[in-house]
Amino acid sequence: MDKPKVDLQRDVVQNERRQSYENQPYGLVADHLPKLLYPSWHPYSWPVIGSMADLSAASLEDVKDFFRRYYAPNNATLVVAGDVKPDDVRALVRKYFSDIPRGRLLTARRQRPSP
């Protein structure tokens, strides 16, 4: 991961935001409605894609920290469907994924303001 790659992906996401929200009739409702429905500490109170200001402000280190924290094996779910033998699947998972280091432990927390 380097700055040119982050800048390229930032441009992609900003363009996606323009196409999906800003250049659509009533598209910015998705920015305003969650703020009206949920308290500011609630994760649903902001849009998933983020604001243009957030996207522009993210540094290379911010992006690296995000991926280290959330894109780690202990924060992933693997779904296997079909006529498989569970022991065979476990062996394949160990073979292909056991070398990937775990990330920091994530805990659910509520960010409520103090009374």
N, C-alpha and C positions, 0 to 999 in steps of 0.2 A: 504494500500500500504506500503510495507516495502522493504528493500534492497534485500533480497533473491528473492522476486517476480520480482523486477525490473531487477535483474541480469538474472533471468530465461528468461524473455521476451527479454532482450537485446540479449541473445544467440540465441533465436528463430529468431529475425529479422536479426542478423548477418548471420545466416545460410541461411535464405531466400535470402539475398543479394548475398551470395556465389553461391547459386543454380541458381538464376535468372540473375545475371550479371557476376560475376567474373569467373565462370566456364562454361560460354557459349561462343561459337564462336562469336566474335564481341560484346560481352556483355558489355564491358566497353565503347563502343561508347556512351551509355546512360549517362555515366559520363562526357565525353569530349565534345560531340556535343552541349548540352545546353549552355556551357560556351562560345562557339564560336558563337552561334546564338543570345544570349541575353546579355545585359549589366549586370555587377556583382550585381547591386541593384535589378534587376528584379527577381521575385519569380520563374520564369521558368529557371533561370540560374543554378540551382542546382537540383540534383535528389531528387525525393520525398522520397525515402527510406533513404536518407542521406549517408554519407560516413562512412567507418569503424571508422575513427578517431572521427567523431561526435557521433556515437553510443557508442564508448568506453568512451567518455568524459562525457556523460550525467550522472549527479548525481541524487540521489533519489529526492532531492529538485527540480531539473530541471524538472523531470518527473511529480512531483506533481503540479508544477506551470503550466506546459503544460496542464494537465488535468483540472485544475481549470479554466484555461482561455478558452480552446477550447471545452471541453466536458461539456458544461452547457446548460440548456434548452433554453436560449435566443440565442444560436448559433446552434440550431438544426432545422431540417425540418421534419415534420411529414406528410406522405402521406397516405391518406385513399382512397381506391378505391372500387367501387362496388355500389350496390343498398342500400345506407345508407341515413339516415335523418341527415342533417347537425346539427340540434339542439341536436340530440342524441350523435353525435360524439363529439361535444363541451362539453357536460356534462361528457362524459367518459374521455376526455382529462383533464378536470378540476379535476375529481375524482382521476386519477392515476398520474398526473404530477404536480399539483399545490403545493404540499408540497416540491418539489425540489427547493432549492434556486437558484435564478438567479446568473449568473457569471458577471464579469466585462463587460461593454459595449465594443464591438469590433467596431472599425471604420476602414474603408478602408483608407490606406495611401500609398503613393508612397515614396519609399526611394531613391529618386534621389540624386546624389551628388550635392552639391552647385557649381555654376559656378565659 
